[in-house]
Amino acid sequence: MLTKKYLFHLFNLILVAALGFSSQGSVFAQSPMQAVGGELTPPLFSGLDWKSLGVVQKDLQVQGQSLGVSGEAFEAVASFPDKNPTPLFEYYSSENLESLGWLFVGGVDVELVYANGPDSYLTVEMTQCSTDGTGYCVNVWFGSNLTRGLTAPTIVAFNKTTPSNGATIAMPATTYQLLRWTDAQIPTTDRYQYCIDEINNNSCDTTWLTRNSLYSGGPSDFAIVPGHTYYWQVKTRDAGTYANGGTWWSFTISTVSFNKTSPSNGATINPPATTYMLLQWSDAQIAPTDKYQYCIDETNNSLCESNNWITRDSLYSGGPGDFPVLTGHNYYWQVRVRDLGVYANSGAWSSFTVQNYPVVASIVRGNPSSSTTNAATVEYTVLFNQSVTGVDLSDFTLTTTGVSGASVSSILGSTGVFTVTVTTGNGNGTIRLNLIDNDTIQNSASNPLGGPGAGNGNFTTGEVYTITRPVTFTSAASEDGWILESGETTSTGGTMNGANSILVIGDNASNYQYRSILSFDTSSLPDTAVITAATLKFKYAGTIGSLPFNTHGNLLADVRKGPFNSSSSLQLNDFKAGASLNAVLSYINNAVDNWYSNSFASANFQYVNLTGVTQFRLRFATDDNNDLGADYLKIYSGNAATAADRPQLIIEYHLP
């Protein structure tokens, strides 16, 4: 968003240029000056499609007073595909509006207020309304009737404001608006007059200069010299009222030169590692409330493109977030004092060129494109900003966490794009490919990567692969088993078997329910493991009676983070002991190659125990079907003779 201060500085800059070419078709000619005695009309920039918003009431803040005014509001959108809104800003500058009879009297934020006579007011507000800098929203409001019974304002305190009395200031580029004062609310026929000289005698020894604005004019009004002290006063011409009760003020122009110091003008520099302190300038001895602003762009027109002035308290530029620099490019830059509008080197812009050294533009994931993988090899795409030679295995290293044995295995490519294959080794964790500059990589002009010197072309901020290989845990034979209910409705374990190779889930001929416990020692997982997948599998071993999926509903798995009881060994109380989450998994009769398999929702990864056992209790949704017949599912236990038949808990994870 354009700020008020932004507009003021931009308008001031434009005015100086505009005065120099007004005879050649200045934008000021787009709207005629208000005719003396004619009907007062709002200044609307020609060529825009203006839309009236009707009558709008406004509370205007004018020199500390709140005025209630009724007027008509207008809006338009100005489009500048070349990103050069200068004509629009010239038209709505204080100098041009003053030529149309409108004097600046105040404002809030980006809405500037102007007056034409004692009871006519104008507000102008411009904001960028497109992120690409081509569109500006313009709102103009024109009012001429005081409302709510307010009377015309009376004369308020009449004082000089800038420069402050006794101040030492940097040499300004222009005297336009150098001297400023408050609004004395004089009649429209009256004028302000100011005088400046070098004699400290509280009288005007030069000439009173007449203005109908609240600030001094341009270079033709008076000359100033570094090292000199000046005395000045302002008065109302007809009423003869002097500012500050008649007290004259003084200011001194500093002899300190305000110049850009580094890089030297026209210099060719090595690609910088950072833009922090890349641009430096001398101390202009500005006021504590003032700031420096610098601008850098690639257009050699002595203007700040898109008005991208960057504000600093220091005598140097900021870090990489301020602006980018590219090898082989020319840059043009300037620095100024924000409030005074003083430009370094008397307004002359400086330039520098960044040496055309090759650099790494990016290192990104190639195949697979996903950031998470369990692949044995992965590929990175390494992009340089230009064609290079000398790229080999010795130029690359890996940064890893968690994995071991990872290595750079091959490189393919030419010119400025290379594919680097990395073997991911063992374990779970992360892998990042780095390029380490040893000056063997060069462009066609034999300029080394990053410039002469090893290490200045390093690239260690590429994309990362997260390796999540599955880890399979087998149910502990000594801890799993089945438990039979002590009675049809007791919900209490009566008998159990922890040594059988078969587990059973369902009911017996007395309608007692069977439940089975699976126990997995997951303590070998790293304490900082971030689990990304968890799957519980068990293998079908047969059925007695009706298949319980048809009579008892879905098979459910309750999970316990740790043992269901104080010990991980099978106990009768495991039948009814509390779970960390009941029915964490639900199975239907969809076995694939005799295996029933289901995976956790991500919200339930928390129930996998990183420091001990993770146990499951298998049961059907309906405890029995009351048919006094045995109906149960048989699955292989951790005691199965064939290791491949035993229940499995498969975990995928990575390290943070």
Order of alpha helices (4+ residues) and beta strands (2+ residues): alpha-beta-beta-alpha-alpha-beta-beta-beta-beta-beta-beta-beta-beta-beta-beta-beta-beta-beta-beta-beta-beta-beta-beta-beta-beta-beta-beta-beta-beta-beta-beta-beta-beta-beta-beta-beta-beta-beta-alpha-beta-beta-beta-beta-beta-beta
